[in-house]
């Protein structure tokens, strides 16, 4: 692979911009974010985006301004995600979830282990997680008819296994 002089200038230009501005941007955004790691992540992500578009970004009147704006937007996005995460955790903390005991999980897993993969997934999502047929279809990227078929076949197979166990116990 040969590298042209223009490409060397382009690479050198980006690297010199990175070296000159990275630390300054991280320090400034650390004050905004309240956390150096969060600020560094935002600035790094901005520089990655700039690198991917450097031929265009380098021609802007203020390429560092563009990088700064992207980093600030990254911080805003992270802040929004953090807020949504906190709200979701608060909602979950208010709800009481009963987790089945290990023996129950082991018994269910044992029953489902004998099923083919698609049947096992459909049965687990529908009966264990409590998704609707439509939600299960969406989660598995299947049609609702396919989910119903796999649920029917899974129930039929499990029913047969349970009947076999009862026969053996007699």
Protein Blocks (a to p, Z undefined) as FASTA:
>chain_A
ZZdfklmmmmmmmmmmmmmmmmmmmmmmmmmnopaklmmmmmmmmmmmmmmmmmmmmmpm
blmlmmmmmmmmmmmmmmmmmmmmmmmmmmmmmpccddddfklmmmmmmmmmmpcfklmm
mmmmmmmnopafklmmmmnopafklmmmmmmmmmmmmmmmmmmmmmmmZZ
